[in-house]
Amino acid sequence: MGKIIKALLFLALLGLLGLTGYAYVADLSPSKGEVKVPVTLNAD
């Protein structure tokens, strides 16, 4: 029973560390800019 509790605590700690790392990395937002591409329509 002690091994299960230790494993759960280890997984909880690992999840907390992963969530903390994701919070730091996920804040990287892409640069925004306007993109203009000409489109040719076949309007016969």
N, CA and C atoms as an extended XYZ file, in Angstrom:
132
Properties=species:S:1:pos:R:3:atomname:S:1:resname:S:1:resid:I:1 pbc="F F F"
N         0.825       -1.192        0.000 N   MET     1
C         0.000        0.000        0.000 CA  MET     1
C         0.867        1.253        0.000 C   MET     1
N         2.002        1.180        0.669 N   GLY     2
C         2.916        2.322        0.724 CA  GLY     2
C         3.506        2.648       -0.635 C   GLY     2
N         3.742        1.601       -1.441 N   LYS     3
C         4.305        1.822       -2.782 CA  LYS     3
C         3.320        2.572       -3.666 C   LYS     3
N         2.035        2.271       -3.508 N   ILE     4
C         1.011        2.942       -4.316 CA  ILE     4
C         0.933        4.417       -3.944 C   ILE     4
N         0.979        4.719       -2.669 N   ILE     5
C         0.929        6.107       -2.213 CA  ILE     5
C         2.153        6.874       -2.691 C   ILE     5
N         3.324        6.245       -2.606 N   LYS     6
C         4.544        6.890       -3.086 CA  LYS     6
C         4.474        7.135       -4.592 C   LYS     6
N         3.933        6.179       -5.336 N   ALA     7
C         3.807        6.337       -6.786 CA  ALA     7
C         2.838        7.468       -7.117 C   ALA     7
N         1.723        7.555       -6.381 N   LEU     8
C         0.765        8.632       -6.618 CA  LEU     8
C         1.357        9.997       -6.282 C   LEU     8
N         2.111       10.078       -5.207 N   LEU     9
C         2.760       11.339       -4.858 CA  LEU     9
C         3.797       11.731       -5.903 C   LEU     9
N         4.529       10.736       -6.396 N   PHE    10
C         5.522       11.001       -7.432 CA  PHE    10
C         4.851       11.499       -8.710 C   PHE    10
N         3.747       10.858       -9.101 N   LEU    11
C         3.035       11.294      -10.304 CA  LEU    11
C         2.424       12.670      -10.129 C   LEU    11
N         1.929       12.973       -8.934 N   ALA    12
C         1.376       14.304       -8.673 CA  ALA    12
C         2.467       15.360       -8.756 C   ALA    12
N         3.632       15.070       -8.203 N   LEU    13
C         4.757       16.001       -8.263 CA  LEU    13
C         5.228       16.187       -9.700 C   LEU    13
N         5.282       15.099      -10.445 N   LEU    14
C         5.687       15.167      -11.846 CA  LEU    14
C         4.682       15.980      -12.657 C   LEU    14
N         3.399       15.799      -12.393 N   GLY    15
C         2.372       16.578      -13.073 CA  GLY    15
C         2.463       18.049      -12.732 C   GLY    15
N         2.745       18.366      -11.472 N   LEU    16
C         2.886       19.758      -11.062 CA  LEU    16
C         4.083       20.408      -11.743 C   LEU    16
N         5.177       19.691      -11.832 N   LEU    17
C         6.347       20.224      -12.536 CA  LEU    17
C         6.062       20.409      -14.030 C   LEU    17
N         5.354       19.463      -14.619 N   GLY    18
C         4.999       19.582      -16.030 CA  GLY    18
C         4.072       20.756      -16.281 C   GLY    18
N         3.123       20.961      -15.390 N   LEU    19
C         2.200       22.081      -15.523 CA  LEU    19
C         2.929       23.412      -15.372 C   LEU    19
N         3.886       23.472      -14.464 N   THR    20
C         4.679       24.682      -14.281 CA  THR    20
C         5.518       24.979      -15.530 C   THR    20
N         6.139       23.960      -16.086 N   GLY    21
C         6.921       24.138      -17.311 CA  GLY    21
C         6.054       24.569      -18.475 C   GLY    21
N         4.867       23.993      -18.580 N   TYR    22
C         3.955       24.365      -19.653 CA  TYR    22
C         3.494       25.813      -19.494 C   TYR    22
N         3.297       26.256      -18.274 N   ALA    23
C         2.868       27.634      -18.034 CA  ALA    23
C         3.940       28.623      -18.494 C   ALA    23
N         5.206       28.263      -18.336 N   TYR    24
C         6.277       29.155      -18.792 CA  TYR    24
C         6.401       29.147      -20.313 C   TYR    24
N         6.324       27.980      -20.931 N   VAL    25
C         6.555       27.852      -22.369 CA  VAL    25
C         5.334       28.280      -23.172 C   VAL    25
N         4.138       28.054      -22.661 N   ALA    26
C         2.912       28.307      -23.420 CA  ALA    26
C         2.637       29.797      -23.593 C   ALA    26
N         3.363       30.646      -22.901 N   ASP    27
C         3.125       32.083      -23.008 CA  ASP    27
C         3.766       32.678      -24.255 C   ASP    27
N         4.450       31.887      -25.043 N   LEU    28
C         5.098       32.381      -26.251 CA  LEU    28
C         4.052       32.514      -27.351 C   LEU    28
N         3.625       33.733      -27.608 N   SER    29
C         2.608       33.955      -28.630 CA  SER    29
C         3.278       34.300      -29.961 C   SER    29
N         2.692       33.878      -31.067 N   PRO    30
C         3.289       34.173      -32.374 CA  PRO    30
C         3.136       35.643      -32.734 C   PRO    30
N         4.024       36.120      -33.584 N   SER    31
C         3.934       37.504      -34.031 CA  SER    31
C         2.768       37.644      -35.005 C   SER    31
N         2.046       38.728      -34.881 N   LYS    32
C         0.880       38.949      -35.720 CA  LYS    32
C         1.219       39.925      -36.828 C   LYS    32
N         0.692       39.666      -38.000 N   GLY    33
C         0.927       40.556      -39.128 CA  GLY    33
C        -0.112       40.311      -40.210 C   GLY    33
N        -0.287       41.299      -41.039 N   GLU    34
C        -1.264       41.185      -42.115 CA  GLU    34
C        -0.625       40.523      -43.312 C   GLU    34
N        -1.321       39.565      -43.894 N   VAL    35
C        -0.826       38.854      -45.068 CA  VAL    35
C        -1.802       39.087      -46.206 C   VAL    35
N        -1.284       39.605      -47.324 N   LYS    36
C        -2.120       39.839      -48.501 CA  LYS    36
C        -1.643       38.937      -49.619 C   LYS    36
N        -2.573       38.125      -50.139 N   VAL    37
C        -2.276       37.207      -51.225 CA  VAL    37
C        -3.299       37.448      -52.327 C   VAL    37
N        -2.837       37.747      -53.541 N   PRO    38
C        -3.802       37.949      -54.632 CA  PRO    38
C        -4.474       36.633      -55.031 C   PRO    38
N        -5.775       36.722      -55.300 N   VAL    39
C        -6.555       35.536      -55.675 CA  VAL    39
C        -7.179       35.782      -57.036 C   VAL    39
N        -7.004       34.843      -57.943 N   THR    40
C        -7.609       34.926      -59.277 CA  THR    40
C        -8.851       34.054      -59.290 C   THR    40
N        -9.993       34.661      -59.591 N   LEU    41
C       -11.249       33.929      -59.644 CA  LEU    41
C       -11.648       33.708      -61.096 C   LEU    41
N       -12.168       32.530      -61.389 N   ASN    42
C       -12.656       32.235      -62.740 CA  ASN    42
C       -14.135       32.586      -62.786 C   ASN    42
N       -14.433       33.852      -63.097 N   ALA    43
C       -15.817       34.325      -63.147 CA  ALA    43
C       -16.221       34.494      -64.614 C   ALA    43
N       -16.481       33.387      -65.299 N   ASP    44
C       -16.861       33.445      -66.719 CA  ASP    44
C       -18.357       33.524      -66.853 C   ASP    44
